[in-house]
């Protein structure tokens, strides 16, 4: 196997690349969307429980924020379906993939915020409003930030900055095409 610096990217047309990226995006969405929908469904049912009537003002406000975040996350993670329905057959797949990729990223951020808000609501109730609830949620959100943002960002910048620039150490195929997606295909499409 050639050294990473000697690897060539995929040999695919811009349309083939868009098809592959679309398929990869849909696989990612299936995972995140399922979690968002289950969490949102659970949140919707909470209001119908007997305990809901005993919540104080802060807890009800937190519940409303959590439900709204869940709705926004679910909407953003389902958005690629609507985009595809409106744009299918119009020869805009590269633009479709780029646009829906940004919306899915927003959906994942909203999902993390929903999880954090739901966790705060649950821990606030379970601990009787203890400050430890806030500390635990802060630690969990830091964990999300580490695994979902910081480590991928460090990997990207250690291997080049997505534009073919960087320190040159450990650079693989993304150094070949400069778009940072590791496919060696070159440019944005």
N, C-alpha and C positions, 0 to 999 in steps of 0.2 A: 504494500500500500504506500502511495507516495506521501511525503511529508505534507503537513497542513499547508505550507506555503506553496506547494506544487499542485495542489488539488485544483481541478477545474469545476466550475459550477454545472448545474443541470443544463442540458441542451434542450430548451423549450422555447416555444414562441411566446410572445406576450399573452396571447389568449390561453395557451396551455398553462402558463404561470398563473393567470387570473383564476382559471378553473381549479388549479391545485390549491391556491390560497383560499378560495371560497370554501372548498371542501374542508380544509384545516380549520377555518373560522367556524364553520357549522359544528364541527366536532367539539371545539372549545365551548361554544354556546350551549350545546346539549348538556354539558356538565354544570355550568353555572346557572343556566335557566331552570333546571330541575330543582336545585337547591333554593333558588329564589322563589319559585312557585310554592314549594312545600312550606317554606318559612312564611310567605305571605298568606297562604291558606290558614296556617295556624294562627297568625295574628288576627285575621278576620274573625275567627271563632271566639277569641278571647272576650270580646264585648258581650257575648251572649252567656257568659258564665255568671253564677251568683256572686262570685268574688269581685267582679268588675264594679259593682255598685258601691263597694267599700273603699275604692281607691280615692286618695286625696287629689287635690288640684295638680300637684307636680306629677304624680303618677299618671293621671289622665292625659296631661299634656305630653308626657313622654310617650305614652301609648299612641297618641295621634301622630307625633313626629315619626315614630317607628313604622306605623302603618303607611304613612305618606312615603317614607323612604323605600319601604318594601314595594309599594305600587310603582314608584319611579324606576326602581331596579328591575322589576319584572317587565315593565314597558320597554326599557332600554334593551333588555336581553331578548325580547321578542321582536324588536324593531327590524332585524335583518329579514324577517319573513315579509313584512310590509314593504321594505325597500325592494326586495326581490320581485314581489308581485307587481309593483309599479314600474320597475325598470327591466324586467325580463324581456329578452328579444330585441332590445334597443341598442345592442352592441356597446354597452356601457359597463361591462363586468369589471374591468380594472377600477373604474371610479366607484362602482358598487362595493367592491371589496375594501377599498380605502375608507369610504364613508362609514360602512357598517363596522369596520374595525375600530374606528373612533367611538362609535356609539356603544359597542360592546365593552370597550375600555371604561367608558362612563358607567355602564351597567355594573361592571365588576366593582368599581369604586363605591357606587351606591349600595351594592350588596354588602360590602364590608361595613359601611356605615349603618346599614340596617341590622346587621349582626351585632355590632357594637351597641346600638341603641336598645335592641331587644335584650341583650345581655345585661345592660344597665337596669332596664325595667325589672327583669327577673331578680337580679341580685339586690336591687333596692328593696323589693318586696321581701325577699328571703332573709335579708339581714336587718330588716327594720330601719332602713335608711342609713346604715353604717357608712362612714367614709371609706371603709375597706371595699365597698362595692365599686366606688369610683377608681380606686387603685387597681383593682382586678381588671376592670374594663380597660383602663389605660394600658396595662400590661398586655392584654389580649390584642388591643389595637396596635400596639408596638410590634407584636408578633406578626400581625397581618402586614404591617408596613415593611418589616424585615423580609418576609418571604415573598410577598407579592410585588414589592417595589424596589427596595434597596438591593437585594441580592441579584435580581435580574439587571438592574441598572449597573451594578458593579461588574457583572459578567460582560455586559455590552461594552462598557468603557475599558475594561481590561483587554478586550479583544478588538478594540477599535471603537470609534465613536459613531458608527453607523454611516459615516461618510468616507470611509476608507482611510481615516486618520486615526491616530492613536500611537501607542508606544511601540507597536510592532511585535510585542511579545505575545505568544500564544494565539496569534491571529490565524484564523482558518479561512474558510470559504468566503466569509463576509468581507474579508479583505480583497477578494477578487472582484466583487461587484459593487461594493461600497454602499449597499442599501441596508446592511446590518441584519438581514433576515436569515443569513446563513445558507442561502440557496445558491449563491454564485450566479444568479440569473441577471444581475445588473439592473440598475435604475429602478424607478417606480413604475409599476404598471397596474 
